[in-house]
Amino acid sequence: MSQMIGVDIGLKSIKVVILDKNQENYVLTGIGEVASPGTDWISSQTTSKNIEEVSRSIKVLLKDLKVTTKLASTALPEHETVSRLVSLPPLKETEIRDALRFEAETFVPYPLDQVSIDYEVVDEDQAGRLSVFTIAAKNDLIANFVKIFRGAGLDLVAIESPAVAMKRLLRQMGVSTEASMVVDIGEKFSNIITLRKDNIYFSRSMPVGGESLTRAISVNLGLDMASAEEYKRAYGIREMELEGKIKNAIMPVFNSMAEEIRKAMALFAENGEQKIQLLILSGGGSKMPGMAEELTRILGIEVQVVQPFLKIDATKIVAPIDLNADGYRFATAVGLAMREGA
Protein backbone atom coordinates (compact mmCIF):
# COMPACT_ATOMS: atom_id res chain seq x y z
CA MET A 1 0.00 0.00 0.00
CA SER A 2 1.14 3.56 -0.66
CA GLN A 3 0.27 6.36 1.74
CA MET A 4 -0.03 10.07 0.98
CA ILE A 5 -0.78 13.13 3.11
CA GLY A 6 -2.95 15.76 1.42
CA VAL A 7 -2.44 19.17 3.01
CA ASP A 8 -4.85 21.98 2.12
CA ILE A 9 -3.47 25.22 3.59
CA GLY A 10 -6.26 27.77 3.68
CA LEU A 11 -6.48 31.28 5.03
CA LYS A 12 -8.70 30.16 7.91
CA SER A 13 -7.62 26.58 8.56
CA ILE A 14 -5.21 23.83 7.54
CA LYS A 15 -6.87 20.55 6.60
CA VAL A 16 -5.06 17.22 6.42
CA VAL A 17 -6.23 13.92 4.94
CA ILE A 18 -4.12 10.74 4.91
CA LEU A 19 -5.05 8.00 2.45
CA ASP A 20 -3.66 4.53 1.82
CA LYS A 21 -4.08 3.18 -1.69
CA ASN A 22 -4.50 -0.55 -2.20
CA GLN A 23 -4.81 -1.28 -5.92
CA GLU A 24 -7.73 0.99 -6.90
CA ASN A 25 -9.20 1.41 -3.43
CA TYR A 26 -8.51 4.23 -0.99
CA VAL A 27 -8.51 3.79 2.77
CA LEU A 28 -8.77 6.76 5.14
CA THR A 29 -6.10 6.48 7.83
CA GLY A 30 -6.17 10.01 9.22
CA ILE A 31 -8.05 13.31 9.02
CA GLY A 32 -7.70 16.53 10.98
CA GLU A 33 -7.87 20.31 10.95
CA VAL A 34 -6.15 23.15 12.76
CA ALA A 35 -6.64 26.92 12.59
CA SER A 36 -4.21 28.79 10.36
CA PRO A 37 -1.79 30.98 12.35
CA GLY A 38 -2.95 34.10 10.50
CA THR A 39 -4.28 35.36 7.20
CA ASP A 40 -1.19 37.33 6.16
CA TRP A 41 1.35 34.51 5.86
CA ILE A 42 0.68 34.09 2.15
CA SER A 43 0.82 37.78 1.23
CA SER A 44 3.73 39.81 -0.04
CA GLN A 45 4.50 40.54 3.61
CA THR A 46 5.32 36.89 4.35
CA THR A 47 8.14 36.53 6.88
CA SER A 48 10.22 33.64 8.15
CA LYS A 49 8.14 33.77 11.34
CA ASN A 50 4.92 33.32 9.35
CA ILE A 51 6.35 30.31 7.56
CA GLU A 52 7.63 28.77 10.80
CA GLU A 53 4.20 29.16 12.40
CA VAL A 54 2.49 27.33 9.53
CA SER A 55 5.14 24.59 9.62
CA ARG A 56 4.69 24.19 13.35
CA SER A 57 0.88 23.96 13.02
CA ILE A 58 1.17 21.19 10.43
CA LYS A 59 3.78 19.33 12.46
CA VAL A 60 1.69 19.41 15.65
CA LEU A 61 -1.44 18.27 13.79
CA LEU A 62 0.35 15.33 12.19
CA LYS A 63 1.85 14.36 15.54
CA ASP A 64 -1.62 14.37 17.10
CA LEU A 65 -2.83 12.14 14.25
CA LYS A 66 0.15 9.78 14.78
CA VAL A 67 1.09 9.99 11.11
CA THR A 68 4.15 7.94 10.14
CA THR A 69 4.50 8.64 6.42
CA LYS A 70 6.48 11.68 5.25
CA LEU A 71 5.10 11.92 1.70
CA ALA A 72 2.86 14.96 1.21
CA SER A 73 1.08 16.81 -1.55
CA THR A 74 -0.30 20.35 -1.40
CA ALA A 75 -1.93 23.02 -3.56
CA LEU A 76 -1.17 26.67 -4.14
CA PRO A 77 -4.02 29.11 -3.50
CA GLU A 78 -5.94 29.56 -6.76
CA HIS A 79 -6.01 33.35 -6.30
CA GLU A 80 -2.20 33.39 -6.27
CA THR A 81 -1.85 31.53 -9.58
CA VAL A 82 -2.64 32.37 -13.20
CA SER A 83 -4.13 29.73 -15.48
CA ARG A 84 -5.31 29.64 -19.07
CA LEU A 85 -6.40 27.12 -21.69
CA VAL A 86 -3.91 27.67 -24.51
CA SER A 87 -4.30 26.50 -28.12
CA LEU A 88 -1.10 25.33 -29.81
CA PRO A 89 -0.28 23.97 -33.25
CA PRO A 90 0.94 20.37 -33.59
CA LEU A 91 4.10 20.14 -31.47
CA LYS A 92 6.35 17.51 -30.00
CA GLU A 93 6.38 17.07 -26.23
CA THR A 94 9.82 18.67 -26.06
CA GLU A 95 8.55 21.79 -27.85
CA ILE A 96 5.43 22.47 -25.77
CA ARG A 97 7.11 24.11 -22.78
CA ASP A 98 9.04 26.61 -24.96
CA ALA A 99 5.85 27.45 -26.85
CA LEU A 100 3.98 28.02 -23.58
CA ARG A 101 6.56 30.46 -22.27
CA PHE A 102 6.01 32.48 -25.45
CA GLU A 103 2.22 32.33 -24.99
CA ALA A 104 2.54 33.15 -21.27
CA GLU A 105 3.77 36.65 -22.11
CA THR A 106 0.19 37.46 -23.11
CA PHE A 107 -1.54 36.47 -19.85
CA VAL A 108 0.99 36.20 -16.99
CA PRO A 109 1.21 39.59 -15.20
CA TYR A 110 4.73 38.98 -13.85
CA PRO A 111 8.18 38.86 -15.45
CA LEU A 112 8.56 35.32 -16.74
CA ASP A 113 11.91 34.89 -15.00
CA GLN A 114 9.98 35.17 -11.71
CA VAL A 115 7.47 32.39 -12.40
CA SER A 116 7.30 28.65 -12.95
CA ILE A 117 4.96 27.23 -15.57
CA ASP A 118 3.35 23.81 -15.60
CA TYR A 119 0.84 22.35 -18.04
CA GLU A 120 -1.39 19.44 -19.00
CA VAL A 121 -2.44 18.58 -22.57
CA VAL A 122 -6.22 18.20 -22.33
CA ASP A 123 -7.16 17.65 -25.98
CA GLU A 124 -5.74 17.01 -29.41
CA ASP A 125 -7.85 17.31 -32.55
CA GLN A 126 -7.56 15.27 -35.74
CA ALA A 127 -5.08 17.78 -37.19
CA GLY A 128 -2.83 17.46 -34.14
CA ARG A 129 -3.67 20.89 -32.71
CA LEU A 130 -3.40 20.95 -28.92
CA SER A 131 -5.47 22.38 -26.10
CA VAL A 132 -3.18 22.84 -23.11
CA PHE A 133 -4.24 23.82 -19.59
CA THR A 134 -1.42 26.05 -18.38
CA ILE A 135 -0.74 27.32 -14.87
CA ALA A 136 1.87 29.83 -13.71
CA ALA A 137 2.92 30.71 -10.16
CA LYS A 138 5.55 33.02 -8.71
CA ASN A 139 8.78 31.31 -7.70
CA ASP A 140 8.79 33.11 -4.34
CA LEU A 141 5.41 31.59 -3.46
CA ILE A 142 6.56 28.11 -4.44
CA ALA A 143 9.75 28.56 -2.40
CA ASN A 144 7.69 29.50 0.67
CA PHE A 145 5.61 26.34 0.36
CA VAL A 146 8.77 24.27 0.06
CA LYS A 147 10.07 25.90 3.26
CA ILE A 148 6.81 25.20 5.08
CA PHE A 149 6.92 21.49 4.35
CA ARG A 150 10.63 21.19 5.00
CA GLY A 151 10.03 22.83 8.39
CA ALA A 152 7.21 20.36 9.07
CA GLY A 153 9.58 17.45 8.36
CA LEU A 154 7.70 16.29 5.26
CA ASP A 155 8.83 15.20 1.80
CA LEU A 156 6.85 17.37 -0.62
CA VAL A 157 5.95 15.19 -3.60
CA ALA A 158 3.92 17.80 -5.49
CA ILE A 159 2.69 21.38 -5.41
CA GLU A 160 -0.29 21.70 -7.71
CA SER A 161 -3.41 23.65 -8.48
CA PRO A 162 -6.60 23.06 -6.44
CA ALA A 163 -8.28 22.43 -9.80
CA VAL A 164 -6.03 19.43 -10.45
CA ALA A 165 -6.79 17.98 -7.00
CA MET A 166 -10.51 18.46 -7.58
CA LYS A 167 -10.33 16.83 -11.00
CA ARG A 168 -8.65 13.79 -9.43
CA LEU A 169 -11.33 13.57 -6.73
CA LEU A 170 -14.26 13.81 -9.16
CA ARG A 171 -12.75 11.12 -11.37
CA GLN A 172 -12.47 8.81 -8.36
CA MET A 173 -16.07 9.63 -7.36
CA GLY A 174 -17.26 8.65 -10.81
CA VAL A 175 -18.73 12.02 -11.86
CA SER A 176 -19.53 11.21 -15.48
CA THR A 177 -21.19 14.27 -17.01
CA GLU A 178 -19.77 15.64 -20.25
CA ALA A 179 -19.43 19.11 -18.72
CA SER A 180 -19.41 20.00 -15.03
CA MET A 181 -18.39 22.94 -12.88
CA VAL A 182 -17.02 23.08 -9.34
CA VAL A 183 -17.38 26.14 -7.12
CA ASP A 184 -15.09 25.82 -4.11
CA ILE A 185 -16.16 28.43 -1.56
CA GLY A 186 -13.39 29.45 0.80
CA GLU A 187 -13.07 32.08 3.49
CA LYS A 188 -12.05 35.08 1.34
CA PHE A 189 -11.95 33.61 -2.18
CA SER A 190 -13.98 31.14 -4.20
CA ASN A 191 -12.64 29.05 -7.08
CA ILE A 192 -14.57 28.28 -10.25
CA ILE A 193 -13.36 25.16 -12.06
CA THR A 194 -14.86 23.95 -15.34
CA LEU A 195 -14.29 20.39 -16.48
CA ARG A 196 -15.12 18.58 -19.69
CA LYS A 197 -15.03 14.87 -18.99
CA ASP A 198 -11.73 14.44 -17.13
CA ASN A 199 -10.07 17.62 -18.39
CA ILE A 200 -9.79 21.07 -16.82
CA TYR A 201 -10.93 23.74 -19.27
CA PHE A 202 -11.22 26.77 -17.05
CA SER A 203 -10.10 27.75 -13.57
CA ARG A 204 -10.26 31.12 -11.88
CA SER A 205 -10.63 32.70 -8.48
CA MET A 206 -13.14 35.37 -7.44
CA PRO A 207 -12.68 37.59 -4.37
CA VAL A 208 -15.95 36.54 -2.76
CA GLY A 209 -16.19 33.87 -0.07
CA GLY A 210 -17.88 32.90 3.14
CA GLU A 211 -16.52 35.95 4.95
CA SER A 212 -18.17 38.27 2.38
CA LEU A 213 -21.57 36.73 3.13
CA THR A 214 -21.00 36.96 6.89
CA ARG A 215 -19.92 40.60 6.63
CA ALA A 216 -23.10 41.43 4.67
CA ILE A 217 -25.18 40.15 7.59
CA SER A 218 -22.99 41.98 10.11
CA VAL A 219 -23.28 45.34 8.33
CA ASN A 220 -26.97 45.12 7.46
CA LEU A 221 -28.19 43.86 10.83
CA GLY A 222 -25.65 45.54 13.10
CA LEU A 223 -24.21 42.28 14.45
CA ASP A 224 -20.65 41.40 15.35
CA MET A 225 -18.95 38.98 12.92
CA ALA A 226 -19.20 35.97 15.27
CA SER A 227 -22.96 36.41 15.70
CA ALA A 228 -23.42 37.05 11.97
CA GLU A 229 -21.56 33.82 11.21
CA GLU A 230 -23.90 31.87 13.49
CA TYR A 231 -26.97 33.35 11.82
CA LYS A 232 -25.55 32.55 8.38
CA ARG A 233 -24.92 28.93 9.29
CA ALA A 234 -28.31 28.52 10.93
CA TYR A 235 -30.58 30.31 8.47
CA GLY A 236 -28.66 31.10 5.27
CA ILE A 237 -30.89 32.30 2.46
CA ARG A 238 -34.07 30.45 3.35
CA GLU A 239 -36.99 32.74 2.64
CA MET A 240 -39.07 31.92 5.70
CA GLU A 241 -36.37 32.22 8.37
CA LEU A 242 -36.45 35.34 10.59
CA GLU A 243 -38.90 37.02 8.19
CA GLY A 244 -36.29 36.81 5.43
CA LYS A 245 -33.95 39.30 7.14
CA ILE A 246 -30.85 37.11 6.83
CA LYS A 247 -31.63 36.30 3.20
CA ASN A 248 -32.21 39.97 2.35
CA ALA A 249 -28.85 40.89 3.87
CA ILE A 250 -26.98 38.15 2.01
CA MET A 251 -28.61 38.29 -1.42
CA PRO A 252 -26.66 41.24 -2.97
CA VAL A 253 -23.36 39.44 -2.33
CA PHE A 254 -24.83 36.04 -3.21
CA ASN A 255 -26.21 37.39 -6.51
CA SER A 256 -22.76 38.76 -7.35
CA MET A 257 -21.31 35.30 -6.80
CA ALA A 258 -24.05 33.66 -8.86
CA GLU A 259 -23.47 36.12 -11.71
CA GLU A 260 -19.77 35.20 -11.85
CA ILE A 261 -20.75 31.53 -12.05
CA ARG A 262 -23.26 32.28 -14.80
CA LYS A 263 -20.62 34.18 -16.79
CA ALA A 264 -18.22 31.24 -16.50
CA MET A 265 -20.94 28.89 -17.75
CA ALA A 266 -21.67 31.20 -20.68
CA LEU A 267 -17.97 31.47 -21.55
CA PHE A 268 -17.68 27.69 -21.67
CA ALA A 269 -20.70 27.42 -23.99
CA GLU A 270 -19.48 30.27 -26.24
CA ASN A 271 -16.22 28.40 -26.87
CA GLY A 272 -18.16 25.71 -28.67
CA GLU A 273 -18.41 23.36 -25.72
CA GLN A 274 -21.55 21.76 -24.35
CA LYS A 275 -23.62 23.48 -21.69
CA ILE A 276 -22.67 22.82 -18.08
CA GLN A 277 -24.83 19.95 -16.83
CA LEU A 278 -23.85 19.77 -13.16
CA LEU A 279 -22.64 22.30 -10.59
CA ILE A 280 -20.76 20.86 -7.61
CA LEU A 281 -20.24 22.93 -4.47
CA SER A 282 -17.31 22.36 -2.12
CA GLY A 283 -15.42 24.23 0.57
CA GLY A 284 -16.48 25.57 3.93
CA GLY A 285 -19.15 27.90 2.60
CA SER A 286 -20.94 25.43 0.35
CA LYS A 287 -23.53 24.13 2.81
CA MET A 288 -25.12 27.42 3.73
CA PRO A 289 -28.85 26.68 4.06
CA GLY A 290 -30.68 27.39 0.81
CA MET A 291 -27.56 27.91 -1.30
CA ALA A 292 -27.87 24.85 -3.54
CA GLU A 293 -31.59 25.43 -4.06
CA GLU A 294 -31.13 29.11 -4.91
CA LEU A 295 -28.35 28.36 -7.41
CA THR A 296 -30.55 25.73 -9.05
CA ARG A 297 -33.31 28.32 -9.40
CA ILE A 298 -31.02 31.04 -10.77
CA LEU A 299 -28.86 28.92 -13.08
CA GLY A 300 -31.35 26.26 -14.10
CA ILE A 301 -29.02 23.29 -13.59
CA GLU A 302 -28.55 20.50 -11.07
CA VAL A 303 -26.53 21.55 -8.01
CA GLN A 304 -24.92 19.12 -5.56
CA VAL A 305 -22.63 19.43 -2.56
CA VAL A 306 -19.51 17.29 -3.01
CA GLN A 307 -19.18 14.08 -0.98
CA PRO A 308 -15.43 13.35 -1.13
CA PHE A 309 -15.55 10.26 1.11
CA LEU A 310 -18.34 8.57 -0.85
CA LYS A 311 -16.10 5.81 -2.28
CA ILE A 312 -13.37 5.80 0.37
CA ASP A 313 -13.12 3.11 3.05
CA ALA A 314 -13.40 5.12 6.26
CA THR A 315 -13.91 2.16 8.60
CA LYS A 316 -10.30 1.90 9.81
CA ILE A 317 -10.40 5.00 12.03
CA VAL A 318 -12.79 6.95 14.19
CA ALA A 319 -13.03 10.25 12.33
CA PRO A 320 -13.29 13.45 14.43
CA ILE A 321 -16.05 14.73 12.14
CA ASP A 322 -19.17 13.33 10.50
CA LEU A 323 -17.74 12.52 7.06
CA ASN A 324 -21.17 12.49 5.42
CA ALA A 325 -22.31 15.80 6.90
CA ASP A 326 -19.02 17.74 7.06
CA GLY A 327 -16.69 15.98 4.62
CA TYR A 328 -17.32 18.57 1.89
CA ARG A 329 -14.87 20.94 3.60
CA PHE A 330 -12.03 18.45 3.02
CA ALA A 331 -12.55 17.94 -0.73
CA THR A 332 -9.28 19.56 -1.83
CA ALA A 333 -7.27 17.71 0.84
CA VAL A 334 -8.80 14.40 -0.29
CA GLY A 335 -7.91 15.10 -3.92
CA LEU A 336 -4.35 15.93 -2.89
CA ALA A 337 -4.06 12.73 -0.85
CA MET A 338 -5.02 10.77 -3.98
CA ARG A 339 -1.86 11.98 -5.68
CA GLU A 340 0.52 9.17 -6.60
CA GLY A 341 3.86 9.20 -4.78
CA ALA A 342 7.06 10.01 -6.61
C-alpha positions in Angstrom: 0.0 0.0 0.0 1.1 3.6 -0.7 0.3 6.4 1.7 0.0 10.1 1.0 -0.8 13.1 3.1 -3.0 15.8 1.4 -2.4 19.2 3.0 -4.8 22.0 2.1 -3.5 25.2 3.6 -6.3 27.8 3.7 -6.5 31.3 5.0 -8.7 30.2 7.9 -7.6 26.6 8.6 -5.2 23.8 7.5 -6.9 20.6 6.6 -5.1 17.2 6.4 -6.2 13.9 4.9 -4.1 10.7 4.9 -5.1 8.0 2.4 -3.7 4.5 1.8 -4.1 3.2 -1.7 -4.5 -0.6 -2.2 -4.8 -1.3 -5.9 -7.7 1.0 -6.9 -9.2 1.4 -3.4 -8.5 4.2 -1.0 -8.5 3.8 2.8 -8.8 6.8 5.1 -6.1 6.5 7.8 -6.2 10.0 9.2 -8.0 13.3 9.0 -7.7 16.5 11.0 -7.9 20.3 11.0 -6.2 23.1 12.8 -6.6 26.9 12.6 -4.2 28.8 10.4 -1.8 31.0 12.3 -3.0 34.1 10.5 -4.3 35.4 7.2 -1.2 37.3 6.2 1.3 34.5 5.9 0.7 34.1 2.2 0.8 37.8 1.2 3.7 39.8 0.0 4.5 40.5 3.6 5.3 36.9 4.4 8.1 36.5 6.9 10.2 33.6 8.2 8.1 33.8 11.3 4.9 33.3 9.4 6.4 30.3 7.6 7.6 28.8 10.8 4.2 29.2 12.4 2.5 27.3 9.5 5.1 24.6 9.6 4.7 24.2 13.4 0.9 24.0 13.0 1.2 21.2 10.4 3.8 19.3 12.5 1.7 19.4 15.6 -1.4 18.3 13.8 0.3 15.3 12.2 1.9 14.4 15.5 -1.6 14.4 17.1 -2.8 12.1 14.3 0.1 9.8 14.8 1.1 10.0 11.1 4.1 7.9 10.1 4.5 8.6 6.4 6.5 11.7 5.3 5.1 11.9 1.7 2.9 15.0 1.2 1.1 16.8 -1.6 -0.3 20.3 -1.4 -1.9 23.0 -3.6 -1.2 26.7 -4.1 -4.0 29.1 -3.5 -5.9 29.6 -6.8 -6.0 33.4 -6.3 -2.2 33.4 -6.3 -1.9 31.5 -9.6 -2.6 32.4 -13.2 -4.1 29.7 -15.5 -5.3 29.6 -19.1 -6.4 27.1 -21.7 -3.9 27.7 -24.5 -4.3 26.5 -28.1 -1.1 25.3 -29.8 -0.3 24.0 -33.3 0.9 20.4 -33.6 4.1 20.1 -31.5 6.3 17.5 -30.0 6.4 17.1 -26.2 9.8 18.7 -26.1 8.5 21.8 -27.9 5.4 22.5 -25.8 7.1 24.1 -22.8 9.0 26.6 -25.0 5.8 27.4 -26.8 4.0 28.0 -23.6 6.6 30.5 -22.3 6.0 32.5 -25.4 2.2 32.3 -25.0 2.5 33.2 -21.3 3.8 36.6 -22.1 0.2 37.5 -23.1 -1.5 36.5 -19.8 1.0 36.2 -17.0 1.2 39.6 -15.2 4.7 39.0 -13.8 8.2 38.9 -15.4 8.6 35.3 -16.7 11.9 34.9 -15.0 10.0 35.2 -11.7 7.5 32.4 -12.4 7.3 28.7 -12.9 5.0 27.2 -15.6 3.3 23.8 -15.6 0.8 22.4 -18.0 -1.4 19.4 -19.0 -2.4 18.6 -22.6 -6.2 18.2 -22.3 -7.2 17.6 -26.0 -5.7 17.0 -29.4 -7.9 17.3 -32.5 -7.6 15.3 -35.7 -5.1 17.8 -37.2 -2.8 17.5 -34.1 -3.7 20.9 -32.7 -3.4 20.9 -28.9 -5.5 22.4 -26.1 -3.2 22.8 -23.1 -4.2 23.8 -19.6 -1.4 26.1 -18.4 -0.7 27.3 -14.9 1.9 29.8 -13.7 2.9 30.7 -10.2 5.5 33.0 -8.7 8.8 31.3 -7.7 8.8 33.1 -4.3 5.4 31.6 -3.5 6.6 28.1 -4.4 9.7 28.6 -2.4 7.7 29.5 0.7 5.6 26.3 0.4 8.8 24.3 0.1 10.1 25.9 3.3 6.8 25.2 5.1 6.9 21.5 4.3 10.6 21.2 5.0 10.0 22.8 8.4 7.2 20.4 9.1 9.6 17.5 8.4 7.7 16.3 5.3 8.8 15.2 1.8 6.8 17.4 -0.6 6.0 15.2 -3.6 3.9 17.8 -5.5 2.7 21.4 -5.4 -0.3 21.7 -7.7 -3.4 23.6 -8.5 -6.6 23.1 -6.4 -8.3 22.4 -9.8 -6.0 19.4 -10.5 -6.8 18.0 -7.0 -10.5 18.5 -7.6 -10.3 16.8 -11.0 -8.6 13.8 -9.4 -11.3 13.6 -6.7 -14.3 13.8 -9.2 -12.7 11.1 -11.4 -12.5 8.8 -8.4 -16.1 9.6 -7.4 -17.3 8.7 -10.8 -18.7 12.0 -11.9 -19.5 11.2 -15.5 -21.2 14.3 -17.0 -19.8 15.6 -20.2 -19.4 19.1 -18.7 -19.4 20.0 -15.0 -18.4 22.9 -12.9 -17.0 23.1 -9.3 -17.4 26.1 -7.1 -15.1 25.8 -4.1 -16.2 28.4 -1.6 -13.4 29.4 0.8 -13.1 32.1 3.5 -12.1 35.1 1.3 -11.9 33.6 -2.2 -14.0 31.1 -4.2 -12.6 29.0 -7.1 -14.6 28.3 -10.3 -13.4 25.2 -12.1 -14.9 24.0 -15.3 -14.3 20.4 -16.5 -15.1 18.6 -19.7 -15.0 14.9 -19.0 -11.7 14.4 -17.1 -10.1 17.6 -18.4 -9.8 21.1 -16.8 -10.9 23.7 -19.3 -11.2 26.8 -17.1 -10.1 27.8 -13.6 -10.3 31.1 -11.9 -10.6 32.7 -8.5 -13.1 35.4 -7.4 -12.7 37.6 -4.4 -16.0 36.5 -2.8 -16.2 33.9 -0.1 -17.9 32.9 3.1 -16.5 36.0 4.9 -18.2 38.3 2.4 -21.6 36.7 3.1 -21.0 37.0 6.9 -19.9 40.6 6.6 -23.1 41.4 4.7 -25.2 40.2 7.6 -23.0 42.0 10.1 -23.3 45.3 8.3 -27.0 45.1 7.5 -28.2 43.9 10.8 -25.6 45.5 13.1 -24.2 42.3 14.4 -20.6 41.4 15.3 -19.0 39.0 12.9 -19.2 36.0 15.3 -23.0 36.4 15.7 -23.4 37.1 12.0 -21.6 33.8 11.2 -23.9 31.9 13.5 -27.0 33.3 11.8 -25.5 32.6 8.4 -24.9 28.9 9.3 -28.3 28.5 10.9 -30.6 30.3 8.5 -28.7 31.1 5.3 -30.9 32.3 2.5 -34.1 30.4 3.3 -37.0 32.7 2.6 -39.1 31.9 5.7 -36.4 32.2 8.4 -36.5 35.3 10.6 -38.9 37.0 8.2 -36.3 36.8 5.4 -34.0 39.3 7.1 -30.8 37.1 6.8 -31.6 36.3 3.2 -32.2 40.0 2.3 -28.8 40.9 3.9 -27.0 38.1 2.0 -28.6 38.3 -1.4 -26.7 41.2 -3.0 -23.4 39.4 -2.3 -24.8 36.0 -3.2 -26.2 37.4 -6.5 -22.8 38.8 -7.4 -21.3 35.3 -6.8 -24.1 33.7 -8.9 -23.5 36.1 -11.7 -19.8 35.2 -11.9 -20.8 31.5 -12.1 -23.3 32.3 -14.8 -20.6 34.2 -16.8 -18.2 31.2 -16.5 -20.9 28.9 -17.8 -21.7 31.2 -20.7 -18.0 31.5 -21.5 -17.7 27.7 -21.7 -20.7 27.4 -24.0 -19.5 30.3 -26.2 -16.2 28.4 -26.9 -18.2 25.7 -28.7 -18.4 23.4 -25.7 -21.5 21.8 -24.4 -23.6 23.5 -21.7 -22.7 22.8 -18.1 -24.8 19.9 -16.8 -23.8 19.8 -13.2 -22.6 22.3 -10.6 -20.8 20.9 -7.6 -20.2 22.9 -4.5 -17.3 22.4 -2.1 -15.4 24.2 0.6 -16.5 25.6 3.9 -19.2 27.9 2.6 -20.9 25.4 0.4 -23.5 24.1 2.8 -25.1 27.4 3.7 -28.9 26.7 4.1 -30.7 27.4 0.8 -27.6 27.9 -1.3 -27.9 24.8 -3.5 -31.6 25.4 -4.1 -31.1 29.1 -4.9 -28.3 28.4 -7.4 -30.5 25.7 -9.0 -33.3 28.3 -9.4 -31.0 31.0 -10.8 -28.9 28.9 -13.1 -31.3 26.3 -14.1 -29.0 23.3 -13.6 -28.5 20.5 -11.1 -26.5 21.5 -8.0 -24.9 19.1 -5.6 -22.6 19.4 -2.6 -19.5 17.3 -3.0 -19.2 14.1 -1.0 -15.4 13.3 -1.1 -15.5 10.3 1.1 -18.3 8.6 -0.8 -16.1 5.8 -2.3 -13.4 5.8 0.4 -13.1 3.1 3.1 -13.4 5.1 6.3 -13.9 2.2 8.6 -10.3 1.9 9.8 -10.4 5.0 12.0 -12.8 7.0 14.2 -13.0 10.3 12.3 -13.3 13.5 14.4 -16.0 14.7 12.1 -19.2 13.3 10.5 -17.7 12.5 7.1 -21.2 12.5 5.4 -22.3 15.8 6.9 -19.0 17.7 7.1 -16.7 16.0 4.6 -17.3 18.6 1.9 -14.9 20.9 3.6 -12.0 18.5 3.0 -12.5 17.9 -0.7 -9.3 19.6 -1.8 -7.3 17.7 0.8 -8.8 14.4 -0.3 -7.9 15.1 -3.9 -4.3 15.9 -2.9 -4.1 12.7 -0.8 -5.0 10.8 -4.0 -1.9 12.0 -5.7 0.5 9.2 -6.6 3.9 9.2 -4.8 7.1 10.0 -6.6 
